[in-house]
Amino acid sequence: MNGFYASIEKMFDFGSVKTEVTVPSIPNVTWQHVWSSSETQVALLNSPFVSISNEILLHIFRFLSVRDLGNVSLVCRSFKMVADQDEIWKPKCNTSAKLYSKSFKQIYMDWMHGKCLHNKHLRRMGLSIRTACVRISPPVFPTRPTGKYNFESIGGFTQHPNSSSTMTIELSVNIEDTARELIKLLEKASKFQQQWQQSSILKQMIIRYYRFMQLKASNPSNLLLVPTLDIEIVWQTHLLRPEIYQADCIRLFRRIIDHKLLANDIEEFLKEQAFRDTCQLYEQRFGEQYCPLSSIGHLNQVPSNVFHYIFDSHINELTNYSYWDKTNFEFSLESPKDYENPFSFTEGDINLDMKWLDMCKKFMMDALQKMSDGSYYSPLSTGINLGPGAMKRLKKSYERFLYMAVKYPLKDGNGFVPPTYAIDIMWHAHMQEPLNYAADCVRLVGYVIFHDPWPIIDDSNMKKSCDKTDEIWTREFDSDITTDHLYNTME
C-alpha cells in the first residue's frame, strides 16, 4: 500500500495546467560581501547562527553585507529556519553543489516576490472576480435522449455516463455525505468571515495551521488530532489546490498529510478527549494556547448547527465531522511578530475561498430560474438543494466532468476546463481526502486533476475555453453544462 501511495505522489507531477501570465519584472537583488573571515567568525559567536555549521554559514553570509545583517535580522533568522528544515533548500548546502549556484537570498526573494504578486492579483480581483464558474450561458433546456451511445471503454469508465441514471463509477470518497458536511462547515465559518478577513488574523490562522500540521507530521497517522474551525478553514484552502498541497507537504513534512471531513462513530465518541489531547500537545510544543477548554460540558449538551440544505425530511442530517467547533480561539488584533508563511498559498487565497459559498448559492439560484419548467423551482432556492434527487443529479454531473477529463485530457493543449459551481460542489467534496482523490484520479482518469479555484487567465482565453467546453459537453452529453445538474438522466 505504501508503494501504491508513493506512486500516486509521483503521479501528482502530471496534469497540471500551465497558464501564460504576464507579471512585473523581478526586482534586482544586490549585495556586497565586504568583511574579512576573522570579522565574520567574531560576529557569529554572539549570533543565533552559532549552532549552524560553518559550511552552511559561508554559503549564506557570503551574499550579505554587514549592513544587511544589521538591518534584516528577521530575514536572517528565516534563513536559519530554511537551512535547517526546508527539504528543497537543504540540498543546496551540499558541498557537491556548484559554489556559485543561486543564493539562498535570491531564492528567498524570488519566492516571496512571486507570492506577493499573487496576493496583489487576488486583492485586485475582489468582489468583481471573474472565474470559470461564474459565467452562465444563455438558457438551453435540452431533453437528454434515451438512445444508446457509441462507446468504447476509456480510462476507468466501462460505461458512458449517460447510459445510466446513477453513477457508473465507484469513488473511494463518500462525496454525498462529504458534500453536505462541507456546506455546513462553510456556513459555520461564514459567521466569522468579516473578522477572519483581517490581515492580522489571517496571519495568526496560517501560523496555527502550520503548527497543527507539524503535530500531524510528527505523530503517528492513526493518532486522532482535532483541528479547530479556523484551522480547518485554512486547511480547506490548501486542500482545494492539490498541486501545491502535495508539494508543500513533501517539502515541509516529507509526506502528504491526509485529511477527511467525515468522522466515524468511534472517532466521534473519542473526539472530545482527542481534542483535549490536541490542546495539550500543541501547548507543550509551542507554548501557546490551542483553544479554550472551558464550557465543554455545557456546550456538548447543545446540538451543533444544522443548516437546512436538505429538502427531504427523511435524510439523517446528523453526520459526524472531524473538526472542533464547540469553542473558538480568540485572536489578537495585532499582527504576530516574526510572521512567516511557509506555504505556497497566500492570505488572498483564503479570503477569496470564503466568498465561494455565496457565489455558489447565486449560481444555483440563477440556474433554477433559467429553467422553463417551474417544477424544479423552490421557494428555498436561496440555499443549495442537497436532497437525494438533487444529489443524484450533482453526482452524475461530476461523473461527466471526470469522463471529460479522461476523454479530453486537461493536461493537453489549452486544457482549461471550467466547471460550474454545481460540479465544484462534488469536486470539492472529493478533494477532502487527498490520497483517495489522487488514487481515484489515477484509476479513472490516468492522472491527477489539479484544481485552481481562482485561475489567473485573461478574458479572451476564458471565453475560448468556455466556448470550447460548452461545445464538447453539449456534443458528448446532449445537455448544457450550466443546467446539467438539474436534469435526470433517462434510462
C-alpha positions as CSV (number, residue, x, y, z in Angstrom):
1,M,0.0,0.0,0.0
2,N,2.8,2.4,0.8
3,G,4.3,1.7,-2.6
4,F,1.0,2.4,-4.2
5,Y,0.6,5.8,-2.4
6,A,4.2,6.6,-3.4
7,S,3.3,6.0,-7.0
8,I,0.3,8.3,-6.6
9,E,2.5,11.0,-5.2
10,K,4.7,10.8,-8.3
11,M,1.6,11.0,-10.4
12,F,0.9,14.4,-8.9
13,D,3.5,15.7,-11.3
14,F,1.2,15.1,-14.2
15,G,-1.8,17.0,-15.4
16,S,-1.0,20.5,-14.1
17,V,-2.4,23.3,-16.2
18,K,0.2,25.9,-17.2
19,T,-1.1,29.3,-18.0
20,E,0.9,32.2,-19.5
21,V,0.8,35.1,-17.2
22,T,2.5,38.5,-17.6
23,V,3.9,39.7,-14.4
24,P,6.2,42.7,-13.5
25,S,9.9,42.1,-13.6
26,I,11.5,40.6,-10.5
27,P,13.5,43.4,-8.7
28,N,17.3,43.2,-8.9
29,V,18.7,42.0,-5.6
30,T,22.2,43.3,-4.9
31,W,24.6,42.7,-2.0
32,Q,28.2,43.2,-1.0
33,H,30.5,40.8,0.9
34,V,32.9,43.3,2.4
35,W,34.0,41.7,5.7
36,S,37.1,39.6,6.4
37,S,36.9,36.0,7.5
38,S,38.1,36.9,11.1
39,E,35.4,39.5,11.4
40,T,32.8,37.0,10.4
41,Q,33.9,34.5,13.0
42,V,33.8,37.0,15.8
43,A,30.4,38.3,14.8
44,L,29.0,34.7,14.7
45,L,29.9,33.9,18.3
46,N,27.2,36.3,19.5
47,S,24.6,35.5,16.9
48,P,21.8,32.9,16.8
49,F,23.6,31.3,13.9
50,V,26.4,29.9,16.1
51,S,24.8,26.5,16.1
52,I,24.9,26.2,12.3
53,S,27.8,24.5,10.7
54,N,30.4,26.9,9.2
55,E,30.0,25.3,5.7
56,I,26.3,26.3,5.6
57,L,27.0,29.7,7.1
58,L,29.6,30.5,4.5
59,H,27.1,29.7,1.8
60,I,24.6,32.0,3.4
61,F,26.6,35.0,4.6
62,R,28.8,35.4,1.6
63,F,25.9,37.1,-0.1
64,L,25.0,39.5,2.7
65,S,26.7,42.8,3.7
66,V,27.3,43.9,7.3
67,R,24.6,46.5,6.8
68,D,22.2,43.7,5.6
69,L,22.9,41.7,8.7
70,G,22.2,44.6,10.9
71,N,19.0,45.7,9.3
72,V,17.3,42.5,8.3
73,S,17.8,40.2,11.3
74,L,14.4,38.7,10.9
75,V,15.3,37.6,7.4
76,C,18.5,36.0,8.7
77,R,16.5,34.0,11.3
78,S,14.3,32.9,8.4
79,F,17.4,31.7,6.6
80,K,18.4,29.6,9.6
81,M,14.9,28.0,9.7
82,V,15.1,27.3,6.0
83,A,18.6,25.9,6.0
84,D,17.8,23.6,8.9
85,Q,14.3,22.4,7.9
86,D,13.4,23.1,4.3
87,E,13.5,19.9,2.1
88,I,14.1,21.9,-1.1
89,W,16.8,24.3,0.2
90,K,18.8,21.8,2.3
91,P,20.3,20.0,-0.7
92,K,21.8,23.4,-1.8
93,C,24.0,23.3,1.2
94,N,25.7,20.1,-0.1
95,T,29.3,20.6,-1.0
96,S,28.7,18.8,-4.3
97,A,26.5,21.7,-5.4
98,K,28.1,24.4,-7.5
99,L,29.7,27.0,-5.3
100,Y,28.2,29.9,-7.3
101,S,24.7,28.5,-7.7
102,K,21.7,30.7,-7.0
103,S,22.0,32.1,-3.5
104,F,19.6,31.5,-0.6
105,K,18.8,35.2,-0.6
106,Q,17.9,35.2,-4.3
107,I,15.8,32.0,-3.9
108,Y,14.0,33.5,-0.9
109,M,13.4,36.8,-2.6
110,D,12.2,35.1,-5.8
111,W,9.7,33.0,-3.8
112,M,8.4,35.9,-1.7
113,H,8.2,38.2,-4.8
114,G,6.1,35.6,-6.5
115,K,3.7,35.2,-3.6
116,C,3.5,39.0,-3.2
117,L,2.4,39.4,-6.9
118,H,-0.1,36.6,-6.5
119,N,-1.6,38.2,-3.4
120,K,-1.8,41.6,-5.1
121,H,-3.6,40.0,-8.0
122,L,-6.1,38.3,-5.7
123,R,-6.8,41.6,-3.9
124,R,-7.4,43.4,-7.2
125,M,-10.0,40.7,-8.2
126,G,-12.0,41.4,-5.0
127,L,-15.8,41.3,-5.4
128,S,-15.5,41.8,-9.1
129,I,-13.9,38.4,-9.5
130,R,-14.4,36.6,-12.8
131,T,-13.9,32.9,-12.8
132,A,-14.9,30.0,-15.0
133,C,-17.6,29.1,-12.6
134,V,-19.3,32.5,-12.8
135,R,-20.2,32.6,-16.4
136,I,-23.7,31.3,-17.2
137,S,-24.6,30.6,-20.9
138,P,-27.9,31.6,-22.4
139,P,-30.6,29.2,-21.2
140,V,-30.8,25.9,-23.1
141,F,-33.3,23.3,-21.9
142,P,-32.5,20.0,-23.7
143,T,-34.1,16.7,-23.2
144,R,-31.5,14.0,-22.9
145,P,-32.2,11.3,-25.4
146,T,-32.8,7.7,-24.4
147,G,-30.9,6.2,-27.3
148,K,-27.7,4.1,-27.0
149,Y,-24.3,5.7,-27.3
150,N,-21.4,4.5,-29.3
151,F,-18.9,3.9,-26.5
152,E,-15.6,2.2,-26.0
153,S,-14.1,1.7,-22.6
154,I,-11.7,4.5,-21.7
155,G,-9.7,5.0,-18.5
156,G,-11.7,3.6,-15.6
157,F,-15.0,4.1,-17.4
158,T,-16.7,0.9,-18.7
159,Q,-20.0,2.7,-19.5
160,H,-20.9,6.1,-21.0
161,P,-22.2,8.4,-18.2
162,N,-25.5,8.9,-20.0
163,S,-26.2,5.2,-20.1
164,S,-27.5,5.1,-16.5
165,S,-29.3,7.5,-14.1
166,T,-26.9,6.5,-11.4
167,M,-23.1,6.8,-11.3
168,T,-21.4,4.1,-13.4
169,I,-18.1,4.5,-11.5
170,E,-17.1,4.0,-7.9
171,L,-15.2,6.6,-5.8
172,S,-13.2,6.0,-2.7
173,V,-14.7,9.0,-1.0
174,N,-18.3,9.3,0.2
175,I,-18.9,12.5,-1.8
176,E,-22.6,12.6,-1.0
177,D,-22.3,13.0,2.8
178,T,-19.0,14.9,2.5
179,A,-20.6,17.5,0.3
180,R,-23.4,18.0,2.8
181,E,-20.9,18.3,5.6
182,L,-18.7,20.7,3.6
183,I,-21.6,23.1,3.0
184,K,-22.4,23.1,6.7
185,L,-18.7,23.8,7.5
186,L,-18.7,26.8,5.2
187,E,-21.9,28.1,6.7
188,K,-20.4,28.0,10.2
189,A,-17.3,29.7,9.0
190,S,-19.3,32.4,7.2
191,K,-20.3,33.8,10.6
192,F,-16.7,34.7,11.2
193,Q,-15.9,35.9,7.7
194,Q,-15.7,39.6,8.4
195,Q,-13.4,39.0,11.4
196,W,-11.2,36.5,9.7
197,Q,-10.6,38.6,6.6
198,Q,-8.4,41.0,8.6
199,S,-4.8,40.6,7.7
200,S,-3.5,40.3,11.3
201,I,-6.0,37.4,12.0
202,L,-5.3,35.6,8.7
203,K,-1.6,35.6,9.7
204,Q,-2.4,34.0,13.0
205,M,-4.6,31.4,11.3
206,I,-1.8,30.4,9.0
207,I,0.6,30.1,11.9
208,R,-1.9,28.0,13.8
209,Y,-2.5,25.8,10.8
210,Y,1.3,25.3,10.2
211,R,1.8,24.3,13.8
212,F,-1.1,21.9,13.7
213,M,0.3,20.3,10.5
214,Q,3.7,20.0,12.3
215,L,1.9,18.0,15.0
216,K,0.2,15.8,12.4
217,A,3.6,15.2,10.7
218,S,5.5,14.4,13.9
219,N,2.9,11.9,15.3
220,P,1.6,8.6,14.0
221,S,-1.0,8.9,11.3
222,N,-3.5,6.9,13.4
223,L,-3.3,9.4,16.3
224,L,-6.6,11.4,16.3
225,L,-5.8,15.1,16.3
226,V,-8.7,17.5,16.1
227,P,-8.4,20.8,14.2
228,T,-10.3,23.9,15.3
229,L,-12.7,25.7,13.0
230,D,-10.2,28.3,12.0
231,I,-7.5,25.7,11.3
232,E,-9.9,23.7,9.2
233,I,-10.8,26.7,7.1
234,V,-7.1,27.3,6.2
235,W,-6.8,23.5,5.6
236,Q,-9.6,23.8,3.1
237,T,-7.8,26.5,1.1
238,H,-4.8,24.2,1.0
239,L,-6.7,21.0,0.0
240,L,-8.5,22.7,-2.8
241,R,-5.1,23.2,-4.5
242,P,-3.9,19.6,-4.8
243,E,-0.8,20.5,-6.7
244,I,0.6,22.9,-4.1
245,Y,-0.8,20.8,-1.3
246,Q,1.3,17.8,-2.2
247,A,4.3,19.9,-3.0
248,D,4.1,21.8,0.3
249,C,3.6,18.6,2.3
250,I,6.5,16.9,0.8
251,R,8.7,19.9,1.2
252,L,7.8,20.7,4.8
253,F,6.7,17.4,6.3
254,R,8.3,14.8,4.0
255,R,4.9,13.1,3.4
256,I,1.4,14.0,2.3
257,I,-0.7,14.7,5.3
258,D,-4.1,13.0,4.8
259,H,-7.4,14.6,5.7
260,K,-11.1,13.7,5.9
261,L,-14.1,15.8,6.8
262,L,-16.3,12.9,8.0
263,A,-15.7,11.1,11.2
264,N,-16.9,7.6,12.0
265,D,-18.8,6.7,15.2
266,I,-15.7,5.7,17.1
267,E,-13.9,8.9,16.2
268,E,-16.9,10.9,17.2
269,F,-17.0,9.1,20.6
270,L,-13.3,9.9,21.2
271,K,-13.4,13.4,19.7
272,E,-13.7,15.4,23.0
273,Q,-10.8,13.5,24.6
274,A,-8.8,13.8,21.4
275,F,-9.4,17.5,21.3
276,R,-8.1,17.8,24.9
277,D,-5.0,15.7,23.9
278,T,-4.5,18.0,20.9
279,C,-4.6,21.1,23.1
280,Q,-2.0,19.5,25.4
281,L,0.3,18.5,22.6
282,Y,0.1,21.9,21.0
283,E,0.6,23.9,24.2
284,Q,3.6,21.7,25.2
285,R,5.3,22.1,21.9
286,F,4.6,25.7,21.0
287,G,4.0,27.3,24.5
288,E,0.7,28.9,23.4
289,Q,-3.0,28.2,23.9
290,Y,-4.6,26.0,21.2
291,C,-8.2,26.6,22.0
292,P,-10.3,27.3,25.2
293,L,-11.5,24.2,27.0
294,S,-14.0,26.0,29.2
295,S,-17.7,25.2,29.0
296,I,-17.2,22.0,27.0
297,G,-19.6,20.1,29.2
298,H,-22.2,22.8,28.8
299,L,-21.7,23.1,25.0
300,N,-21.8,19.4,24.4
301,Q,-25.5,19.5,25.5
302,V,-26.2,21.9,22.7
303,P,-26.6,20.3,19.2
304,S,-24.3,21.6,16.5
305,N,-25.8,24.0,14.0
306,V,-27.6,22.1,11.2
307,F,-28.2,24.1,8.0
308,H,-31.2,23.0,6.2
309,Y,-30.0,22.4,2.7
310,I,-31.6,19.0,2.5
311,F,-35.2,19.3,1.4
312,D,-36.1,15.6,2.1
313,S,-37.1,15.2,5.7
314,H,-36.1,11.5,5.9
315,I,-32.4,12.2,5.4
316,N,-30.3,11.9,8.5
317,E,-28.5,15.3,8.8
318,L,-26.5,14.5,11.9
319,T,-23.4,13.2,10.3
320,N,-20.1,13.2,12.3
321,Y,-17.5,15.7,11.3
322,S,-13.8,15.8,12.1
323,Y,-13.2,19.4,13.3
324,W,-13.9,21.1,16.6
325,D,-16.5,23.9,16.7
326,K,-17.8,23.9,20.3
327,T,-15.3,26.5,21.4
328,N,-13.4,29.0,19.3
329,F,-9.9,30.5,19.5
330,E,-9.8,34.3,20.4
331,F,-7.4,36.1,18.0
332,S,-5.3,39.2,18.9
333,L,-5.9,42.3,16.8
334,E,-2.1,42.7,16.5
335,S,-0.1,41.1,13.7
336,P,2.2,38.3,15.0
337,K,5.9,39.0,15.3
338,D,8.3,37.1,13.2
339,Y,5.5,36.1,10.9
340,E,6.5,33.7,8.1
341,N,4.1,31.9,5.7
342,P,5.9,28.6,4.7
343,F,3.1,27.6,2.3
344,S,2.6,28.4,-1.3
345,F,-1.0,29.8,-0.9
346,T,-1.5,33.3,0.3
347,E,-3.8,35.3,2.6
348,G,-5.7,36.4,-0.5
349,D,-6.5,32.8,-1.4
350,I,-8.1,32.3,2.0
351,N,-10.1,35.5,1.6
352,L,-11.5,34.6,-1.8
353,D,-12.2,31.0,-0.8
354,M,-14.5,32.4,2.0
355,K,-16.6,34.0,-0.8
356,W,-17.1,30.7,-2.7
357,L,-20.3,29.7,-0.8
358,D,-22.2,32.9,-1.6
359,M,-21.1,32.7,-5.3
360,C,-22.2,29.1,-5.4
361,K,-25.6,29.9,-4.0
362,K,-26.1,32.6,-6.6
363,F,-25.1,30.3,-9.4
364,M,-27.5,27.6,-8.2
365,M,-30.4,30.1,-7.8
366,D,-29.7,31.6,-11.3
367,A,-29.7,28.1,-12.8
368,L,-33.0,27.3,-11.2
369,Q,-34.6,30.5,-12.5
370,K,-33.4,29.7,-16.0
371,M,-35.5,26.5,-16.1
372,S,-38.5,26.9,-18.3
373,D,-40.3,24.2,-16.3
374,G,-41.2,25.6,-12.9
375,S,-41.3,22.1,-11.3
376,Y,-37.6,22.5,-10.4
377,Y,-38.1,25.8,-8.7
378,S,-38.4,26.0,-4.9
379,P,-39.1,28.9,-2.6
380,L,-36.0,27.7,-0.7
381,S,-33.8,28.2,-3.7
382,T,-31.6,30.7,-1.9
383,G,-30.0,27.7,-0.4
384,I,-28.4,24.6,-2.0
385,N,-30.6,21.6,-2.6
386,L,-28.6,18.5,-1.5
387,G,-31.5,16.2,-1.1
388,P,-31.4,12.7,-2.6
389,G,-32.8,13.7,-6.0
390,A,-30.6,16.7,-6.3
391,M,-27.6,14.8,-5.0
392,K,-28.1,12.1,-7.6
393,R,-28.0,14.7,-10.4
394,L,-25.0,16.5,-8.9
395,K,-23.0,13.3,-8.8
396,K,-23.9,12.5,-12.4
397,S,-22.7,15.9,-13.5
398,Y,-19.4,15.3,-11.6
399,E,-19.1,11.9,-13.3
400,R,-19.5,13.6,-16.7
401,F,-16.8,16.1,-15.7
402,L,-14.4,13.2,-14.8
403,Y,-15.3,11.5,-18.1
404,M,-14.4,14.7,-20.0
405,A,-11.1,14.7,-18.1
406,V,-10.1,11.3,-19.4
407,K,-11.5,11.7,-23.0
408,Y,-10.3,15.2,-23.4
409,P,-7.3,15.3,-21.1
410,L,-6.9,18.6,-19.1
411,K,-3.1,18.4,-19.3
412,D,-3.1,18.6,-23.1
413,G,-3.5,21.7,-25.3
414,N,-5.1,24.7,-23.7
415,G,-6.5,22.3,-21.3
416,F,-8.5,24.7,-19.1
417,V,-11.9,23.0,-18.5
418,P,-14.1,25.4,-16.5
419,P,-16.6,23.6,-14.2
420,T,-19.8,25.1,-12.9
421,Y,-20.3,25.7,-9.3
422,A,-22.6,22.7,-9.3
423,I,-19.8,20.5,-10.4
424,D,-17.5,22.3,-8.0
425,I,-19.6,21.1,-5.0
426,M,-18.8,17.5,-5.7
427,W,-15.3,18.2,-6.8
428,H,-14.5,20.0,-3.6
429,A,-16.1,17.1,-1.6
430,H,-13.9,14.6,-3.5
431,M,-10.7,16.6,-2.7
432,Q,-11.4,16.4,1.1
433,E,-9.4,13.1,1.1
434,P,-6.2,13.9,-0.8
435,L,-4.8,10.4,-1.0
436,N,-8.1,8.8,-2.0
437,Y,-8.7,11.6,-4.5
438,A,-5.3,11.0,-6.1
439,A,-5.9,7.3,-6.2
440,D,-9.4,7.7,-7.9
441,C,-8.0,10.2,-10.4
442,V,-5.2,7.8,-11.4
443,R,-7.5,4.8,-11.6
444,L,-10.3,6.6,-13.5
445,V,-8.6,9.4,-15.5
446,G,-5.0,8.3,-15.7
447,Y,-3.6,11.5,-14.0
448,V,-4.4,13.7,-11.0
449,I,-6.7,16.5,-12.0
450,F,-5.3,19.7,-10.4
451,H,-7.8,22.4,-9.2
452,D,-7.3,26.1,-9.1
453,P,-10.4,27.9,-7.6
454,W,-9.4,31.3,-8.9
455,P,-7.4,30.8,-12.1
456,I,-5.3,33.6,-13.4
457,I,-6.4,33.7,-17.0
458,D,-7.4,36.6,-19.3
459,D,-10.9,37.1,-20.6
460,S,-10.1,36.1,-24.2
461,N,-8.6,32.8,-23.1
462,M,-11.5,32.3,-20.7
463,K,-14.1,32.8,-23.4
464,K,-12.3,30.5,-25.8
465,S,-12.0,27.8,-23.2
466,C,-15.6,28.2,-22.0
467,D,-17.0,28.1,-25.6
468,K,-14.9,25.0,-26.4
469,T,-16.0,23.3,-23.2
470,D,-19.7,24.1,-23.8
471,E,-19.4,22.7,-27.4
472,I,-17.8,19.5,-26.4
473,W,-20.1,19.0,-23.4
474,T,-23.2,19.5,-25.4
475,R,-22.0,17.2,-28.2
476,E,-21.0,14.5,-25.7
477,F,-23.9,14.6,-23.2
478,D,-26.7,16.3,-25.1
479,S,-27.1,18.9,-22.4
480,D,-25.8,22.3,-21.5
481,I,-23.1,22.3,-18.8
482,T,-24.7,25.1,-16.8
483,T,-28.0,23.3,-16.2
484,D,-26.8,19.7,-16.5
485,H,-27.2,19.2,-12.7
486,L,-30.9,20.0,-12.9
487,Y,-32.0,17.1,-15.2
488,N,-32.4,13.5,-14.5
489,T,-30.7,11.1,-16.9
490,M,-33.3,8.9,-18.6
491,E,-32.7,5.2,-18.7
